[in-house]
């Protein structure tokens, strides 16, 4: 294989431990809104895949990403793992917006359906996650990923396990 033109990418991030310390002290919606406002740093994964713009309301989160070459798989399309990361982020964070201080979550599953290929020509991808049902111990959410022409490119459902967090020490 002959390499025709090398490309590079550099990125940086803030200490994720600072945000982890805030989990459980604020409601999920307050925590996400603090990140959006820049009061707390975005998680490193957002910088890793170059996720942009986030919106958060009770039971709903939207994130955006502009597809780049560095997202590509060997077939010349955006890797399914990048798409899955967007879907997981939107669905799980939508659940997070419904949680009071002192309650956390972890994903139990993520079921993804890839509906059309994504390339740099797809334009800005917008992924919106919404909570479908939330109980005491689990929550079900879905996420829809659309391209710049509002075509559905992927869909996911996710179940999250809700759990009490250890009380923060003063």
C-alpha positions as protocol buffer text, in pm:
chain_id: "A"
residue {
  index: 1
  type: UNK
  ca { x: 0 y: 0 z: 0 }
}
residue {
  index: 2
  type: UNK
  ca { x: 137 y: 339 z: -99 }
}
residue {
  index: 3
  type: UNK
  ca { x: 58 y: 638 z: 113 }
}
residue {
  index: 4
  type: UNK
  ca { x: -20 y: 935 z: -109 }
}
residue {
  index: 5
  type: UNK
  ca { x: -63 y: 1216 z: 142 }
}
residue {
  index: 6
  type: UNK
  ca { x: -17 y: 1202 z: 517 }
}
residue {
  index: 7
  type: UNK
  ca { x: -259 y: 1390 z: 738 }
}
residue {
  index: 8
  type: UNK
  ca { x: -242 y: 1460 z: 1109 }
}
residue {
  index: 9
  type: UNK
  ca { x: -468 y: 1575 z: 1387 }
}
residue {
  index: 10
  type: UNK
  ca { x: -399 y: 1711 z: 1733 }
}
residue {
  index: 11
  type: UNK
  ca { x: -647 y: 1771 z: 2013 }
}
residue {
  index: 12
  type: UNK
  ca { x: -646 y: 1841 z: 2384 }
}
residue {
  index: 13
  type: UNK
  ca { x: -882 y: 1790 z: 2677 }
}
residue {
  index: 14
  type: UNK
  ca { x: -929 y: 1879 z: 3041 }
}
residue {
  index: 15
  type: UNK
  ca { x: -889 y: 1650 z: 3341 }
}
residue {
  index: 16
  type: UNK
  ca { x: -1204 y: 1430 z: 3339 }
}
residue {
  index: 17
  type: UNK
  ca { x: -1172 y: 1380 z: 3715 }
}
residue {
  index: 18
  type: UNK
  ca { x: -1295 y: 1735 z: 3772 }
}
residue {
  index: 19
  type: UNK
  ca { x: -1630 y: 1657 z: 3608 }
}
residue {
  index: 20
  type: UNK
  ca { x: -1650 y: 1318 z: 3775 }
}
residue {
  index: 21
  type: UNK
  ca { x: -1630 y: 1493 z: 4110 }
}
residue {
  index: 22
  type: UNK
  ca { x: -1938 y: 1701 z: 4017 }
}
residue {
  index: 23
  type: UNK
  ca { x: -2150 y: 1395 z: 3930 }
}
residue {
  index: 24
  type: UNK
  ca { x: -2401 y: 1333 z: 4204 }
}
residue {
  index: 25
  type: UNK
  ca { x: -2376 y: 1685 z: 4345 }
}
residue {
  index: 26
  type: UNK
  ca { x: -2605 y: 1834 z: 4078 }
}
residue {
  index: 27
  type: UNK
  ca { x: -2899 y: 1700 z: 3887 }
}
residue {
  index: 28
  type: UNK
  ca { x: -2815 y: 1548 z: 3549 }
}
residue {
  index: 29
  type: UNK
  ca { x: -2971 y: 1841 z: 3366 }
}
residue {
  index: 30
  type: UNK
  ca { x: -2776 y: 2093 z: 3577 }
}
residue {
  index: 31
  type: UNK
  ca { x: -2451 y: 1906 z: 3507 }
}
residue {
  index: 32
  type: UNK
  ca { x: -2505 y: 1894 z: 3130 }
}
residue {
  index: 33
  type: UNK
  ca { x: -2609 y: 2260 z: 3118 }
}
residue {
  index: 34
  type: UNK
  ca { x: -2292 y: 2352 z: 3311 }
}
residue {
  index: 35
  type: UNK
  ca { x: -2089 y: 2173 z: 3042 }
}
residue {
  index: 36
  type: UNK
  ca { x: -2279 y: 2349 z: 2765 }
}
residue {
  index: 37
  type: UNK
  ca { x: -2220 y: 2687 z: 2933 }
}
residue {
  index: 38
  type: UNK
  ca { x: -1848 y: 2613 z: 2970 }
}
residue {
  index: 39
  type: UNK
  ca { x: -1859 y: 2606 z: 3351 }
}
residue {
  index: 40
  type: UNK
  ca { x: -1744 y: 2243 z: 3333 }
}
residue {
  index: 41
  type: UNK
  ca { x: -1522 y: 2100 z: 3060 }
}
residue {
  index: 42
  type: UNK
  ca { x: -1665 y: 1876 z: 2792 }
}
residue {
  index: 43
  type: UNK
  ca { x: -1578 y: 1508 z: 2835 }
}
residue {
  index: 44
  type: UNK
  ca { x: -1263 y: 1395 z: 2648 }
}
residue {
  index: 45
  type: UNK
  ca { x: -1463 y: 1176 z: 2407 }
}
residue {
  index: 46
  type: UNK
  ca { x: -1627 y: 1488 z: 2265 }
}
residue {
  index: 47
  type: UNK
  ca { x: -1281 y: 1618 z: 2168 }
}
residue {
  index: 48
  type: UNK
  ca { x: -1164 y: 1276 z: 2048 }
}
residue {
  index: 49
  type: UNK
  ca { x: -1433 y: 1248 z: 1781 }
}
residue {
  index: 50
  type: UNK
  ca { x: -1478 y: 1626 z: 1739 }
}
residue {
  index: 51
  type: UNK
  ca { x: -1841 y: 1636 z: 1855 }
}
residue {
  index: 52
  type: UNK
  ca { x: -1978 y: 1988 z: 1849 }
}
residue {
  index: 53
  type: UNK
  ca { x: -2275 y: 2170 z: 1992 }
}
residue {
  index: 54
  type: UNK
  ca { x: -2491 y: 2013 z: 2258 }
}
residue {
  index: 55
  type: UNK
  ca { x: -2843 y: 2103 z: 2371 }
}
residue {
  index: 56
  type: UNK
  ca { x: -3011 y: 1963 z: 2680 }
}
residue {
  index: 57
  type: UNK
  ca { x: -3365 y: 1982 z: 2814 }
}
residue {
  index: 58
  type: UNK
  ca { x: -3556 y: 1751 z: 3047 }
}
residue {
  index: 59
  type: UNK
  ca { x: -3564 y: 1412 z: 2873 }
}
residue {
  index: 60
  type: UNK
  ca { x: -3395 y: 1535 z: 2552 }
}
residue {
  index: 61
  type: UNK
  ca { x: -3038 y: 1591 z: 2434 }
}
residue {
  index: 62
  type: UNK
  ca { x: -2904 y: 1681 z: 2090 }
}
residue {
  index: 63
  type: UNK
  ca { x: -2542 y: 1671 z: 1973 }
}
residue {
  index: 64
  type: UNK
  ca { x: -2382 y: 1750 z: 1639 }
}
residue {
  index: 65
  type: UNK
  ca { x: -2081 y: 1632 z: 1444 }
}
residue {
  index: 66
  type: UNK
  ca { x: -1933 y: 1733 z: 1111 }
}
residue {
  index: 67
  type: UNK
  ca { x: -1804 y: 1414 z: 942 }
}
residue {
  index: 68
  type: UNK
  ca { x: -1432 y: 1427 z: 869 }
}
residue {
  index: 69
  type: UNK
  ca { x: -1186 y: 1193 z: 697 }
}
residue {
  index: 70
  type: UNK
  ca { x: -1045 y: 1088 z: 1033 }
}
residue {
  index: 71
  type: UNK
  ca { x: -1386 y: 931 z: 1110 }
}
residue {
  index: 72
  type: UNK
  ca { x: -1360 y: 699 z: 808 }
}
residue {
  index: 73
  type: UNK
  ca { x: -1337 y: 321 z: 801 }
}
residue {
  index: 74
  type: UNK
  ca { x: -1150 y: 135 z: 521 }
}
residue {
  index: 75
  type: UNK
  ca { x: -1461 y: 155 z: 299 }
}
residue {
  index: 76
  type: UNK
  ca { x: -1448 y: 537 z: 283 }
}
residue {
  index: 77
  type: UNK
  ca { x: -1748 y: 603 z: 507 }
}
residue {
  index: 78
  type: UNK
  ca { x: -1782 y: 714 z: 868 }
}
residue {
  index: 79
  type: UNK
  ca { x: -1701 y: 424 z: 1099 }
}
residue {
  index: 80
  type: UNK
  ca { x: -2001 y: 264 z: 1272 }
}
residue {
  index: 81
  type: UNK
  ca { x: -1830 y: 313 z: 1607 }
}
residue {
  index: 82
  type: UNK
  ca { x: -1836 y: 691 z: 1560 }
}
residue {
  index: 83
  type: UNK
  ca { x: -2203 y: 677 z: 1467 }
}
residue {
  index: 84
  type: UNK
  ca { x: -2273 y: 451 z: 1765 }
}
residue {
  index: 85
  type: UNK
  ca { x: -2088 y: 692 z: 1995 }
}
residue {
  index: 86
  type: UNK
  ca { x: -2314 y: 977 z: 1883 }
}
residue {
  index: 87
  type: UNK
  ca { x: -2627 y: 765 z: 1934 }
}
residue {
  index: 88
  type: UNK
  ca { x: -2508 y: 641 z: 2275 }
}
residue {
  index: 89
  type: UNK
  ca { x: -2421 y: 994 z: 2387 }
}
residue {
  index: 90
  type: UNK
  ca { x: -2758 y: 1139 z: 2290 }
}
residue {
  index: 91
  type: UNK
  ca { x: -2966 y: 853 z: 2434 }
}
residue {
  index: 92
  type: UNK
  ca { x: -2775 y: 817 z: 2762 }
}
residue {
  index: 93
  type: UNK
  ca { x: -2744 y: 1191 z: 2820 }
}
residue {
  index: 94
  type: UNK
  ca { x: -3119 y: 1225 z: 2762 }
}
residue {
  index: 95
  type: UNK
  ca { x: -3165 y: 981 z: 3051 }
}
residue {
  index: 96
  type: UNK
  ca { x: -2910 y: 1179 z: 3253 }
}
residue {
  index: 97
  type: UNK
  ca { x: -3124 y: 1494 z: 3220 }
}
residue {
  index: 98
  type: UNK
  ca { x: -3404 y: 1323 z: 3414 }
}
residue {
  index: 99
  type: UNK
  ca { x: -3190 y: 1223 z: 3713 }
}
residue {
  index: 100
  type: UNK
  ca { x: -3187 y: 1412 z: 4043 }
}
residue {
  index: 101
  type: UNK
  ca { x: -2864 y: 1481 z: 4232 }
}
residue {
  index: 102
  type: UNK
  ca { x: -2734 y: 1162 z: 4393 }
}
residue {
  index: 103
  type: UNK
  ca { x: -2856 y: 929 z: 4116 }
}
residue {
  index: 104
  type: UNK
  ca { x: -2632 y: 797 z: 3840 }
}
residue {
  index: 105
  type: UNK
  ca { x: -2668 y: 554 z: 3552 }
}
residue {
  index: 106
  type: UNK
  ca { x: -2484 y: 313 z: 3331 }
}
residue {
  index: 107
  type: UNK
  ca { x: -2580 y: 179 z: 2990 }
}
residue {
  index: 108
  type: UNK
  ca { x: -2710 y: -178 z: 2985 }
}
residue {
  index: 109
  type: UNK
  ca { x: -2738 y: -202 z: 2608 }
}
residue {
  index: 110
  type: UNK
  ca { x: -2730 y: -10 z: 2284 }
}
residue {
  index: 111
  type: UNK
  ca { x: -2915 y: -144 z: 1980 }
}
residue {
  index: 112
  type: UNK
  ca { x: -2814 y: 35 z: 1661 }
}
residue {
  index: 113
  type: UNK
  ca { x: -2959 y: 30 z: 1311 }
}
residue {
  index: 114
  type: UNK
  ca { x: -2743 y: 182 z: 1036 }
}
residue {
  index: 115
  type: UNK
  ca { x: -2974 y: 303 z: 758 }
}
residue {
  index: 116
  type: UNK
  ca { x: -2749 y: 481 z: 508 }
}
residue {
  index: 117
  type: UNK
  ca { x: -2377 y: 550 z: 464 }
}
residue {
  index: 118
  type: UNK
  ca { x: -2229 y: 870 z: 607 }
}
residue {
  index: 119
  type: UNK
  ca { x: -1945 y: 1062 z: 440 }
}
residue {
  index: 120
  type: UNK
  ca { x: -1804 y: 1414 z: 453 }
}
residue {
  index: 121
  type: UNK
  ca { x: -2066 y: 1499 z: 189 }
}
residue {
  index: 122
  type: UNK
  ca { x: -2344 y: 1417 z: 439 }
}
residue {
  index: 123
  type: UNK
  ca { x: -2293 y: 1756 z: 603 }
}
residue {
  index: 124
  type: UNK
  ca { x: -2361 y: 1828 z: 969 }
}
residue {
  index: 125
  type: UNK
  ca { x: -2498 y: 1526 z: 1152 }
}
residue {
  index: 126
  type: UNK
  ca { x: -2753 y: 1597 z: 1424 }
}
residue {
  index: 127
  type: UNK
  ca { x: -2832 y: 1332 z: 1681 }
}
residue {
  index: 128
  type: UNK
  ca { x: -3129 y: 1373 z: 1912 }
}
residue {
  index: 129
  type: UNK
  ca { x: -3194 y: 1147 z: 2206 }
}
residue {
  index: 130
  type: UNK
  ca { x: -3521 y: 1127 z: 2397 }
}
residue {
  index: 131
  type: UNK
  ca { x: -3636 y: 932 z: 2699 }
}
residue {
  index: 132
  type: UNK
  ca { x: -3918 y: 694 z: 2614 }
}
residue {
  index: 133
  type: UNK
  ca { x: -3976 y: 560 z: 2966 }
}
residue {
  index: 134
  type: UNK
  ca { x: -3810 y: 604 z: 3303 }
}
residue {
  index: 135
  type: UNK
  ca { x: -3875 y: 392 z: 3608 }
}
residue {
  index: 136
  type: UNK
  ca { x: -3704 y: 362 z: 3945 }
}
residue {
  index: 137
  type: UNK
  ca { x: -3426 y: 127 z: 3826 }
}
residue {
  index: 138
  type: UNK
  ca { x: -3416 y: 148 z: 3445 }
}
residue {
  index: 139
  type: UNK
  ca { x: -3481 y: 395 z: 3168 }
}
residue {
  index: 140
  type: UNK
  ca { x: -3539 y: 343 z: 2796 }
}
residue {
  index: 141
  type: UNK
  ca { x: -3425 y: 603 z: 2546 }
}
residue {
  index: 142
  type: UNK
  ca { x: -3394 y: 632 z: 2171 }
}
residue {
  index: 143
  type: UNK
  ca { x: -3167 y: 837 z: 1948 }
}
residue {
  index: 144
  type: UNK
  ca { x: -3210 y: 941 z: 1587 }
}
residue {
  index: 145
  type: UNK
  ca { x: -2920 y: 1057 z: 1369 }
}
residue {
  index: 146
  type: UNK
  ca { x: -3000 y: 1270 z: 1065 }
}
residue {
  index: 147
  type: UNK
  ca { x: -2778 y: 1424 z: 798 }
}
residue {
  index: 148
  type: UNK
  ca { x: -2781 y: 1783 z: 671 }
}
residue {
  index: 149
  type: UNK
  ca { x: -3078 y: 1702 z: 447 }
}
residue {
  index: 150
  type: UNK
  ca { x: -3275 y: 1568 z: 747 }
}
residue {
  index: 151
  type: UNK
  ca { x: -3249 y: 1209 z: 619 }
}
residue {
  index: 152
  type: UNK
  ca { x: -3245 y: 946 z: 892 }
}
residue {
  index: 153
  type: UNK
  ca { x: -2904 y: 775 z: 875 }
}
residue {
  index: 154
  type: UNK
  ca { x: -2911 y: 571 z: 1198 }
}
residue {
  index: 155
  type: UNK
  ca { x: -3138 y: 490 z: 1491 }
}
residue {
  index: 156
  type: UNK
  ca { x: -3073 y: 337 z: 1833 }
}
residue {
  index: 157
  type: UNK
  ca { x: -3246 y: 236 z: 2151 }
}
residue {
  index: 158
  type: UNK
  ca { x: -3067 y: 215 z: 2483 }
}
residue {
  index: 159
  type: UNK
  ca { x: -3156 y: 83 z: 2825 }
}
residue {
  index: 160
  type: UNK
  ca { x: -2987 y: 248 z: 3121 }
}
residue {
  index: 161
  type: UNK
  ca { x: -2960 y: 112 z: 3474 }
}
residue {
  index: 162
  type: UNK
  ca { x: -3024 y: 379 z: 3740 }
}
residue {
  index: 163
  type: UNK
  ca { x: -2831 y: 360 z: 4065 }
}
residue {
  index: 164
  type: UNK
  ca { x: -2775 y: 566 z: 4376 }
}
residue {
  index: 165
  type: UNK
  ca { x: -2435 y: 731 z: 4392 }
}
residue {
  index: 166
  type: UNK
  ca { x: -2220 y: 734 z: 4701 }
}
residue {
  index: 167
  type: UNK
  ca { x: -2270 y: 1051 z: 4899 }
}
residue {
  index: 168
  type: UNK
  ca { x: -1996 y: 1301 z: 4817 }
}
residue {
  index: 169
  type: UNK
  ca { x: -1764 y: 1376 z: 5105 }
}
residue {
  index: 170
  type: UNK
  ca { x: -1760 y: 1740 z: 5222 }
}
